[in-house]
Amino acid sequence: MATVTIAIDVDETLRDALARAAEAAGQSIAGYLTAAAADRMLRDAGAGYASVLASHPQFALDVAAARQAALRQAADARAEVLAKYECTDGTRRPRAAAVATS
């Protein structure tokens, strides 16, 4: 867990505008500014991504294939975990525990 301190030097008008925006969003000013900063970083990180994929179709295919492979691996891992904890009586105990208590 990390702690981040953000200091913003604003005049009263901007402070009040930020307070109203945060209130309208149902957040504290700190939460509102943190969410806004995260959104901005994500948007800036992805800027130009669509044009890169459009101009490099083989790269786009490779990215899509890698994404599909990652989704398949995650689904397989989830299925394995669920199968390990699935019991005939509807509980979520490990099979070994279900057999030992039966």
N, C-alpha and C positions, 0 to 999 in steps of 0.2 A: 504494500500500500504506500502510495506516495502522497505527499502534501505539496500543494502548489499555492503560492501566494501571487495574486494578480493585483497590481496597483494601477489604477487608471486616474489620470489627472483630468477632470472635466469641470466645466463651469456648472452653475446651478441649473441652467436651462437643460443642458444635456443630461445631468443627473436626474432631473425630474422626468425627462422623456424616457430614460432607461427604467426608472421606477414604474412609470405607467405601463411600459411595454412588458416588464416582468410581471406586474400585477395582472395584466390582460392575459398573459400566458399561464397564470396560476403558479408562478415560480417566485423564489426569492431573487433578488438582484444577482447574487453570487451564482445561483443555479442557472439563471437566464444567460449571464455572460459566459459561463462555462460551456453551456450548450451551444451558444452562438459561436464561440471560438472553435469548438470541436467540429461543428458544421462547416465552418470556413476552412479549417485544415483539411477535412475530407474533400470538400469541393475543389480546393487548390491542388490536392494530391491527384485528383482524377481529371484535372483540366487537360484537354487534348487527347485523352485516352480513346475516345471514339474516332477521332481523325487518324490516330496511329493504327487502330484496327482496320479502318477503311482503306488505308493506303498500304497495308501489309496483310493481305488475305491469308497467307500461310501462317503468319503469327497468330491471327485471329482463330484459325482452325486449331492450332496447337494449344492456345489458351483455353478454348472451349473443351478440347479433349482432356486437358489436365484438370479442368473444373469438374467434368463428368467423372473422371477417375477418382477424384477426391470425394465426390458425393457418394459414389459406389462404395468406397472404402469405409466411409463413415456409416453408411447404411448397414454394411456387413458387420461392423463392430457393434452397432446398436442391436442388431439381430442376435449376435452371439451373446451379448450381455442379457438380453431379454430371455433368450432360450435357457440360459444358466439359472435364472431366477423364476422361471415359469413353473407353477405347481398345478396339479390337477384340482386342488381344492380352492383355487382362485386367489391364494395368497401370493406374496412375492418373497418367499423364503428360498434360500438356495436349495437345490434338489437334495443335496446331502442332508440338510437339516430336515427337509420334509420326509425323507426316508427314515431318518433316525427317530422322528417323533410319531411316525405312523404305526 
